[in-house]
Structures are given as structure tokens and as C-alpha cells.
Amino acid sequence: TTTPKVIETLTAGLGPSGVTEPTILAAWEGADRKGASYNGGTLKGLVLMRFEGESALRPLPGLAELAHWFIAHEASHFWLGQTVRYGTQRDSWVLEGGAELLAMRTVQKLSPGFDPRAKLNEALRDCGELADEPVATALERNEPRANYACGAVFALVAEKASGGDFFGFTRRLVGANPGGGVLTADGWLAALTKVAGRPNAAQRIRSLAEKGSSEPRTELAALLRASGIAY
């Protein structure tokens, strides 16, 4: 029941993705392990999920909420990743961070009790630890979490500059690069500068993405303050 609502919410906010029959393939991996876990990914028009663990044999509200959020994140890639794609791995924070925030806002729309602050604070904390080196090198140094965490914080800045409408910001990016176009970090930062009316935030984000910082927590705090985001 959740998945059609997720697709409807994303489509309403972002426009058609070009996926005519979005599909989820969920696999059960068995109850050999204690606890419960899941993982997965996205292919063209397809969300893949794997569940396992003895605790998943009975209803788990926390696991269900995580699964709903995961579906929203992966479905966001029908737009950020398939309708438009990144040119190089160095730009993957654009798509992963965007999908993180789109998933938060989608679940928030569908579940009024969902509070995104826990995930936003997690992203802020993790970025504060991982942006001591360039975010653009996250995959090269085997720290992919930096793309998700820092990308989500950067997306939050774009949302604020867009009057609180990250769907609108993303829709304009997708519309400017249709038909499998490439969305680069340069293009994303140019779009941020356009909606913000000044380059300050884009310059700070570019520095963290391309250079990192010896004091990433301080840099992130300055970025949020300058963007008018309470944290």
C-alpha cells in the first residue's frame, strides 16, 4: 500500500520519470541470523530489497518504517540517477544526497508522525566526521557514506534557498537535463546560486566537495548559519 503512494508523491513533485511500470522485487533471505536487516538497490524502473533475520518474522514497526523510507530513497533514483545521471563518481553526492532528502520529505508527506530531524542530524554528524577530506573522493577512499550524509546537508541548503521546496529545486534540475542527461556538481551548484541569488553557499559547498576541511564541523555550522537553517 505504501509504494504506490510513494511513486504518486514523487511524480506529483518531480513530474513523470519515464518509468511506466515501477516495480519492487523483495526477497526473503531466511531467519538464520538474529535481529532483522535489509539492503538493496535500484535498477531501471526496479527497486530491489532483501530482508533477513528471525526478528523479521513478526511485525516490526521500526523495520517497516525503514523499509518505507528505503523505497522512497531508491524510487527517487528513477529521477536522480535514471532520468538524469551523474557524469563521474566524484559527482555522486548530488544524486545520493538528493535522494536522501527527497525520501525524507516523501515519507514526511505520507506519515505525519515521521520526524526527519533524526536522519538530518545523523547526516550532519556523519558529514562532520567524513568531510575532513574531499566529499568528491568518497568512493575512492571507500567512505561512500560521505556522499549520502554530506549530500543530504547540501540538499537541505538548496531546499532552504528554494523557499522550502526541494521537490521544485529537483524538478528544475531534471527538466534542464532531460532524456538521460548528465547532472554535474557544477550544474547543481549553478542552480543553487541561481535560486539563492548569491554564490556564498555554493562556494562553501564546492570547497567541502573538492577540498574537504580540517574543521568540517565548523565549516558545516557556518554553511547552515549563512543559509538561515537552525540546527
C-alpha positions, -999 to +999 in steps of 0.1 A: +000+000+000+029+024+006+047+020-027+020+034-050+017+064-027+055+070-027+055+069-065+025+092-067+041+117-043+074+118-062+056+121-095+035+149-083+065+168-070+090+159-098+070+152-129+070+120-149+101+098-145+096+079-178+091+046-158+058+032-170+057+003-146+077+008-114+084-025-097+097-037-064+114-071-061+116-081-024+135-113-014+135-132+019+169-144+028+159-165+058+159-164+096+193-178+103+206-145+118+193-128+150+177-095+147+164-081+114+181-063+085+176-054+049+195-040+020+190-034-017+194-010-046+179+003-079+179-008-115+160+008-144+124+011-130+131-015-104+137-014-066+155-044-052+152-053-015+165-082+006+152-090+042+166-114+067+167-122+104+145-140+129+130-108+142+116-100+108+092-130+111+069-109+132+056-073+126+083-047+134+071-011+131+107+002+131+116-022+102+085-012+083+093+025+087+129+019+075+116-001+045+092+027+036+120+052+037+143+029+017+116+025-010+113+063-012+151+068-014+155+042-041+125+053-061+139+088-061+167+074-083+141+069-111+146+107-114+180+113-099+201+086-114+180+074-144+161+104-158+194+123-151+227+107-142+260+119-128+290+121-152+316+108-128+317+092-094+330+125-080+296+140-085+276+111-069+269+132-038+245+152-060+222+122-066+226+104-033+222+135-012+192+145-033+176+110-029+181+112+008+163+144+012+135+135-013+129+103+007+127+122+040+102+147+025+082+119+008+078+099+040+070+131+059+041+138+035+028+103+038+033+098+075+027+129+095+042+113+126+076+109+109+102+134+122+131+138+097+153+155+123+169+122+134+180+114+099+191+150+093+211+151+125+227+117+116+237+132+082+251+163+098+271+142+123+285+118+097+294+146+073+312+164+101+333+133+105+338+124+068+343+158+052+379+162+065+387+150+030+370+160-002+335+146-005+341+141-042+367+114-033+343+094-010+342+063-032+379+064-039+386+063-002+359+037+005+337+060+025+305+062+004+285+074+034+300+108+028+280+111-004+248+104+014+254+124+045+271+155+031+249+154+000+218+155+023+231+185+041+239+203+008+204+194-004+190+209+027+207+242+019+192+241-017+158+234-002+161+264+021+172+286-008+142+274-028+117+285-002+114+251+014+106+233-018+133+207-026+109+190-050+108+222-070+145+226-070+150+190-082+122+192-108+140+222-124+173+202-125+156+172-141+138+195-166+170+211-176+187+178-183+160+155-199+163+122-216+192+107-196+212+139-194+242+143-171+238+164-140+272+175-128+282+191-095+289+223-114+254+223-128+239+217-094+259+244-078+250+269-106+213+261-099+218+267-062+234+301-069+205+310-091+178+303-066+199+317-037+207+349-055+243+349-044+272+324-046+282+322-009+265+288-002+276+273-035+312+284-028+312+268+007+297+235-007+322+234-035+351+238-011+339+209+011+332+188-020+365+195-038+389+202-009+374+190+024+382+208+056+405+204+086+375+216+106+345+202+088+321+207+118+329+243+119+325+247+081+291+229+082+279+251+110+290+282+091+272+269+060+239+263+079+241+297+096+247+315+064+218+297+048+194+305+076+190+270+088+185+264+125+205+233+137 
